[in-house]
């Protein structure tokens, strides 16, 4: 009789021992953001610290818990989305090797990784930190630093480009000042050098002003308090800005007026953006040609299109023309005084206004830039904002023929 009760008690204890890990597992799995991984047989008895799942669920970093034999016991949803875990194993060999070293000596380690998904995908830059959580558990935290790396690269290139662009007019002014000093007895030479100095100083002033404008816009944050901007006034101001240069080269400027349309935004920023488009059209158009600005209201947006009959842009260059300091023809830009910042400013103005900029161009035919902005009666919200990235169109006519709407 005693033997029978002993067997029953032993069986109950054995069942409790087998069920305890299962109960612990369901208790530990916690929130929806933490995804359990089917544990291997040799890791089923791993003791997980209480509350671990809750902590992993609120971490910004992708989290993975590694049990014995480098088996993944649990991983956050972010870790699966990042592609760190496949089945119950870590995908990255370098990360798995780091886990082995940490398990061996118990030292917290950190490393930088590069993860490539697919042949044509851009690499992801990751920062990984591996630390022992208990005698048998190792915690892996991985943060995606791709955006930070990209921002840092853009900032570094921006500083380098600004330094290079500033060096040209500053160096020219220095040389011209020396030439003026040496030609003090020659009034004609002094007059000629003074004119060159004025041109270089204007180029320097324009570059500094555009750098300031771009630094204000580069965050691409929507305007806090947009105001009503009359489109007809905007078009007239942009044309007046380039009228002197256009008249000097016998270029006809035509603008559509009397539309009565209005957009939401900052008047000064929009004048700069549209003025840059008209100025570029005049600069890169041949003498005796025509630059036209048309306006069209459709749905919830107003589209302002600037069309020229200029040299056009090669198709291979279209996806880069909105980059800072990028110029299709550097030799021509050096004679026209271009800074390579005008279109970049247009792109950022469109983004801060919840709009977009589109471009159509064919070499030796002309170009058409369209700035689309939300109408005045449309709320400017993140959900309603138009795409901020420039839209490239080639090989077919522009979306709106400006000649049809202009006198």
C-alpha positions in Angstrom: 0.0 0.0 0.0 2.8 2.4 0.9 4.5 1.4 -2.3 1.5 2.4 -4.3 1.1 5.8 -2.7 4.8 6.3 -3.2 4.4 5.6 -6.9 1.5 8.0 -7.2 3.4 10.7 -5.4 6.4 10.2 -7.5 4.3 10.4 -10.7 2.7 13.6 -9.6 6.0 15.2 -8.8 7.4 14.1 -12.2 4.4 15.6 -14.0 4.8 18.9 -12.1 8.4 19.0 -13.0 7.6 18.5 -16.7 4.8 21.0 -16.7 6.7 23.8 -14.9 8.7 24.9 -17.9 5.6 25.0 -20.0 3.8 27.2 -17.5 6.9 29.4 -17.1 7.1 29.8 -20.9 3.5 31.0 -21.3 3.9 33.3 -18.4 7.1 34.7 -19.8 6.0 35.3 -23.4 4.2 38.5 -22.2 3.2 41.3 -24.7 2.3 41.1 -28.3 5.6 42.7 -29.4 7.7 39.7 -28.2 7.6 36.7 -30.4 8.6 33.3 -28.8 10.8 30.9 -30.8 10.3 27.2 -30.5 13.0 26.1 -28.1 15.2 23.1 -28.7 15.0 20.2 -26.4 18.3 21.1 -24.7 17.1 24.6 -23.9 13.6 23.8 -22.5 14.8 24.0 -19.0 16.3 27.5 -19.3 15.2 29.7 -16.4 14.2 33.1 -17.7 14.3 36.1 -15.3 10.7 37.3 -14.4 9.5 40.3 -16.4 12.1 39.8 -19.2 9.4 39.8 -21.9 7.9 43.0 -20.7 11.3 44.7 -20.8 12.1 43.4 -24.2 8.7 44.6 -25.5 9.5 48.3 -24.7 13.1 48.4 -25.9 13.7 50.4 -29.0 16.5 48.0 -30.0 15.8 44.6 -31.6 16.2 42.0 -28.8 17.1 38.3 -28.9 17.6 35.9 -26.0 20.1 33.1 -26.7 20.0 29.9 -24.7 22.5 27.0 -24.5 24.1 25.9 -27.8 23.3 29.3 -29.3 19.6 28.5 -29.6 17.3 31.4 -29.8 14.9 31.2 -26.9 12.9 34.4 -27.6 13.1 37.3 -30.0 11.3 40.6 -30.4 9.1 41.4 -33.4 11.7 44.0 -34.4 14.4 41.3 -34.5 12.3 39.2 -36.9 11.5 42.2 -39.0 15.2 43.1 -39.2 16.0 39.5 -40.3 18.3 38.6 -37.4 16.6 35.3 -36.6 15.7 32.4 -38.8 14.0 29.5 -37.1 15.8 29.3 -33.8 19.2 30.5 -34.9 20.9 33.8 -35.5 21.4 34.6 -39.2 24.5 36.7 -38.8 27.6 34.6 -38.3 29.6 37.5 -36.9 26.9 38.0 -34.3 26.8 34.3 -33.4 30.5 34.3 -32.9 30.3 37.3 -30.6 27.7 35.5 -28.5 30.1 32.6 -28.2 32.8 34.8 -26.9 30.6 36.5 -24.4 29.3 33.2 -23.1 32.9 32.1 -22.7 34.3 35.0 -20.7 31.2 36.8 -19.5 32.4 40.2 -20.9 29.9 42.6 -22.5 30.9 43.3 -26.1 29.7 45.7 -28.8 30.3 45.7 -32.5 29.1 47.3 -35.8 27.5 45.1 -38.5 26.4 45.6 -42.1 23.4 43.6 -43.2 22.5 43.3 -46.8 19.1 42.1 -47.9 19.1 41.1 -51.6 21.5 41.9 -54.4 20.3 45.4 -55.1 19.2 46.5 -51.7 21.2 49.1 -49.8 23.1 47.7 -46.8 21.8 48.3 -43.3 24.2 49.5 -40.7 23.6 47.9 -37.3 25.0 48.4 -33.8 25.0 45.3 -31.7 25.6 44.9 -28.0 25.9 41.4 -26.4 25.8 40.8 -22.7 25.4 37.8 -20.4 21.9 37.8 -18.8 22.4 34.7 -16.6 24.6 31.7 -16.5 22.9 30.2 -19.5 21.2 33.1 -21.2 22.8 35.8 -23.4 21.0 39.0 -24.4 21.6 40.5 -27.9 20.5 44.1 -28.5 20.7 45.4 -32.1 19.9 48.9 -33.2 19.5 50.0 -36.8 21.8 52.9 -37.4 21.3 53.2 -41.2 19.4 56.5 -41.1 22.0 58.0 -38.7 24.8 56.9 -41.0 23.0 58.4 -44.0 22.4 61.7 -42.2 26.0 61.9 -41.0 27.2 61.2 -44.6 25.0 63.9 -46.0 26.2 66.3 -43.3 29.8 65.5 -44.0 29.4 65.9 -47.8 27.5 69.1 -47.2 30.3 70.7 -45.2 32.9 69.5 -47.7 30.9 70.9 -50.6 30.2 74.2 -48.9 33.9 74.6 -48.2 34.8 73.8 -51.8 32.2 76.2 -53.2 33.2 79.0 -50.9 36.9 78.6 -51.7 36.3 79.5 -55.4 34.8 83.1 -55.0 37.0 83.8 -51.9 40.1 82.8 -53.9 39.0 84.9 -56.9 38.4 87.9 -54.7 41.9 87.6 -53.2 43.6 87.4 -56.6 41.5 90.3 -57.9 42.4 92.4 -54.9 46.1 91.8 -55.6 45.6 92.6 -59.3 43.9 95.9 -58.3 46.8 96.8 -56.1 49.3 96.1 -58.8 47.3 98.1 -61.4 46.8 101.2 -59.3 48.2 103.4 -62.1 45.9 101.9 -64.8 42.3 103.2 -64.3 40.9 100.9 -67.0 42.4 97.8 -65.4 41.2 98.9 -62.0 37.7 99.4 -63.4 37.8 96.0 -65.1 39.0 94.2 -62.0 36.5 96.0 -59.8 33.7 94.7 -62.0 35.0 91.1 -61.7 35.2 91.6 -57.9 31.6 92.7 -57.8 30.5 89.6 -59.8 32.4 87.3 -57.4 31.1 89.1 -54.3 27.6 88.7 -55.6 28.2 85.0 -56.3 29.6 84.6 -52.7 26.6 86.5 -51.2 24.2 84.3 -53.2 25.9 81.1 -52.1 25.8 82.1 -48.4 22.2 83.1 -48.6 21.2 79.8 -50.3 23.2 77.8 -47.6 21.2 79.6 -44.9 17.9 78.9 -46.7 18.8 75.2 -47.1 19.8 74.8 -43.5 16.4 76.1 -42.4 14.6 73.7 -44.7 16.6 70.5 -44.5 14.5 68.9 -41.7 11.5 68.7 -44.1 9.0 69.4 -41.2 5.6 70.6 -42.1 4.8 74.2 -41.4 3.3 74.9 -38.0 1.2 77.9 -39.1 0.8 78.1 -42.9 -0.8 81.2 -44.4 -2.9 81.9 -47.5 -0.6 82.5 -50.5 -2.1 84.0 -53.7 -0.8 82.0 -56.6 -1.1 84.9 -59.1 1.1 87.1 -56.9 3.5 84.3 -56.5 3.9 83.8 -60.3 4.3 87.5 -60.9 7.0 87.8 -58.3 9.0 84.9 -59.7 8.8 86.3 -63.2 9.9 89.8 -62.1 12.9 88.3 -60.3 14.3 87.0 -63.6 13.0 89.6 -66.0 16.2 91.7 -66.2 18.3 88.6 -67.1 15.6 87.4 -69.6 15.5 90.8 -71.3 19.2 90.9 -71.6 19.1 87.6 -73.6 15.9 88.3 -75.5 14.0 85.5 -73.7 10.3 85.9 -73.5 8.7 85.4 -70.1 5.0 84.4 -70.0 2.9 83.8 -66.9 -0.7 82.7 -66.4 -2.7 85.2 -64.3 -6.2 85.6 -63.1 -6.6 82.1 -61.7 -7.8 83.2 -58.3 -6.2 80.1 -56.8 -4.4 80.1 -53.4 -2.2 77.6 -51.6 -1.2 77.0 -48.0 2.4 77.9 -47.1 5.0 80.4 -46.3 5.1 83.2 -48.9 8.8 83.9 -48.7 9.8 80.2 -49.1 7.4 79.7 -52.0 8.8 82.8 -53.7 12.3 81.4 -53.3 11.3 78.0 -54.7 9.3 79.2 -57.7 11.9 82.0 -58.3 14.6 79.3 -58.5 12.7 77.3 -61.1 12.2 80.4 -63.3 15.8 81.5 -62.8 17.1 78.1 -63.8 14.8 78.1 -66.9 16.2 81.4 -68.0 19.8 80.5 -67.3 19.7 77.3 -69.3 17.6 78.6 -72.2 19.1 79.9 -75.5 18.6 83.5 -76.6 15.3 84.3 -78.3 13.5 81.4 -76.6 10.5 81.3 -74.3 9.9 80.5 -70.6 6.3 80.0 -69.5 4.7 79.5 -66.2 1.2 77.9 -66.1 -1.1 77.2 -63.2 -3.7 74.5 -62.8 -6.0 73.5 -59.9 -6.9 69.9 -59.7 -8.5 67.9 -56.8 -6.9 69.2 -53.6 -3.7 70.6 -55.1 -2.5 73.5 -57.2 0.2 72.7 -59.8 2.6 75.5 -61.0 4.6 74.4 -64.0 7.7 76.2 -65.4 8.5 75.2 -69.0 11.5 76.2 -71.0 12.9 75.5 -74.5 16.5 75.0 -73.2 19.2 72.5 -73.4 17.3 69.9 -71.5 18.7 67.4 -69.0 20.2 64.0 -69.9 18.1 61.1 -68.6 21.0 59.7 -66.7 21.3 62.9 -64.7 17.6 63.4 -63.8 17.7 61.5 -60.6 20.6 63.6 -59.2 19.6 67.1 -60.1 17.9 67.7 -56.7 21.1 66.8 -54.8 22.9 69.6 -53.0 25.7 71.2 -55.2 25.0 68.9 -58.1 25.2 70.5 -61.5 24.6 68.8 -64.8 27.2 71.0 -66.6 29.9 72.3 -64.1 31.6 74.2 -66.9 28.5 76.1 -67.8 27.7 76.7 -64.1 31.0 78.3 -63.6 30.1 80.9 -66.2 26.5 81.4 -65.1 27.4 81.6 -61.4 25.2 78.6 -60.5 25.7 77.2 -57.0 23.9 73.8 -57.4 21.6 74.5 -54.5 18.5 76.0 -56.3 16.7 72.7 -57.0 17.6 71.2 -53.7 15.9 74.2 -52.0 12.9 73.6 -54.3 12.7 70.0 -53.2 12.8 70.9 -49.5 10.3 73.7 -49.8 7.9 71.2 -51.4 8.4 68.8 -48.6 7.9 71.4 -45.8 4.6 72.4 -47.6 3.3 68.9 -47.9 3.7 69.0 -51.7 5.9 67.5 -54.4 8.1 68.6 -57.3 8.0 66.8 -60.7 10.4 67.1 -63.6 10.1 66.2 -67.3 13.1 66.8 -69.6 14.5 65.8 -72.9 17.9 66.8 -74.2 17.8 69.6 -76.9 14.1 69.9 -76.4 13.5 71.5 -73.0 12.5 70.9 -69.4 9.3 71.3 -67.4 9.3 71.5 -63.6 6.0 71.3 -61.7 5.6 72.4 -58.1 2.4 70.9 -56.6 1.1 72.4 -53.4 -2.0 71.8 -51.2 -4.9 74.2 -51.9 -5.8 76.8 -49.2 -9.0 75.0 -48.2 -7.1 71.6 -47.7 -5.8 70.9 -44.2 -2.0 70.5 -44.2 -1.5 67.3 -42.2 1.0 64.4 -42.3 -1.8 62.1 -43.6 -2.9 64.5 -46.4 0.6 65.5 -47.5 1.6 64.8 -51.0 4.8 62.8 -51.7 7.9 64.8 -51.0 10.3 63.0 -53.3 10.8 64.4 -56.8 9.0 62.6 -59.6 11.1 62.0 -62.8 9.4 61.9 -66.2 11.2 61.3 -69.5 10.4 60.5 -73.1 6.9 62.0 -73.2 5.3 65.4 -73.1 5.0 67.2 -69.8 1.7 66.7 -67.9 0.5 70.2 -68.7 1.2 72.1 -71.9 1.8 75.7 -70.7 1.4 77.2 -74.1 -2.3 76.3 -74.2 -3.1 78.3 -71.1 -0.9 81.4 -71.8 -1.5 84.4 -74.0 
